[in-house]
């Protein structure tokens, strides 16, 4: 019985006599584990910091207050994570990273590369400190823009890159697509007295943009310091790449047709759906942000001439190629069938491809030289509906649309103008500027015959198209443009 107390204490005293598990490991193993732990944590925090900066950038340009609140919460969490990590490596980051640069005179367990990453995180987080006040200041400005109902978070929909935010104003009526406005005449409204809602314009201040740029700079400067196994992605660059993948050409598309693109007057384009260019009036957006048409304009067909270049204006809608008609631009198109684009020759002597009537339309057509007649011609091609087998005649114009058939060659006539701003907006010309009236009313224009061939369809309904300029007609002139300007 005298040994019973010892037996009762034995299970609790045994572990005290055993060495800890880590002590049983060789010292060189522990030394290897410490750097790996540092780099894995640093990689995670740098990636999260870049993601946070991109999220803040989007929140400051968004009319949705939920984005701003989300950025605030993520900023608070990231500050705590970075602070814990920095203090676990060195207790006083301010001493080790003076003026954003590592102090090599201070003795630590961190090597040179680790010091750089350590101070990059510290400097980036310090640069972001004023952003919280800017986000808080933005909240009351956005409070009345959107509906108060809570929306489903994008976390529940990982594949949705952008959530739909409903504005506070009433839904916009489902109006039919408007016809091109007639310059010099008041445009009819689809609903009497109806004014479409005015979307907000939001732009971060230059100071805020400078802060965000300064917070990214130290992180990007240390990406090459990380070990080879690190995989850190610049979120801002990834967003730009994803955006180009949605709307622009891919490098493989160009490489596949390198031989064709060496020919003079040739090119390649991605023809997007018409919906890509249309803005949903019932979705809250920042009108100061560039649209798809502004970020990815139609490709030029000829070299820029004093700021003007004719463009390959083509869209896809309802299984057809459409020619958009902004301003007083117009055109017409027809399917030639499965003909070689490289060897295609269209002229008045070659009657095997075009009929006499088609030659008159595509080769002999001359645009009017008066503005009213040009607008009438635009509406004529816009409203004419033709079938796939229609052969244009002298009395019936061709259409601005035709069904899409892969690996068929199309003939396209494009007439385009760059109208003066004073004519489009109706702004009066001051008395002092009347002496420059001829320069103000200068209207660059083009009239081209183009052949194109869709060679591939993307999963989103867009098409990869090869094009070739066949003929450049004389630039059309407008002789009565002075009648459509107002003198002050």
Protein Blocks (a to p, Z undefined) as FASTA:
>chain_A
ZZmmmmmmmmmmmmmmpccfklmpcfklmmmmmmmmmmmmmmmmmmmmmmmmmmmmmmmm
pcbfklmmmmmmmmmmmmmmmmmmmmmmomblmlmmgghiacfkbccfbdfklmmmmmmm
mmmmmmmmmmmmmmmmmmmmmmmmpcfbdcddfklmmmlmbdcdddfbdcdddddddddd
dehiacddfbghiacdddddddddfklmmmmmmmmmmmmmmmmmpcfkbccddfklmmmm
mmmmmmmccfklmmmmmmmmmpghiacdddddfklmpccfkbccdfkbccfklmmgcddf
bdceehiacddddddeehiacdddehjbccddddebjcdfklpccdfklmmlpcfklmmm
mmmpccdfbfklmmmmmmmmmmpccdfklccdfklccdfbdcddehiacddddddddddf
klmnopacdfklmmmmmmmmpccddddddddddfbdcfkopacdddddfbdcdddddfkl
mmmcccZZ
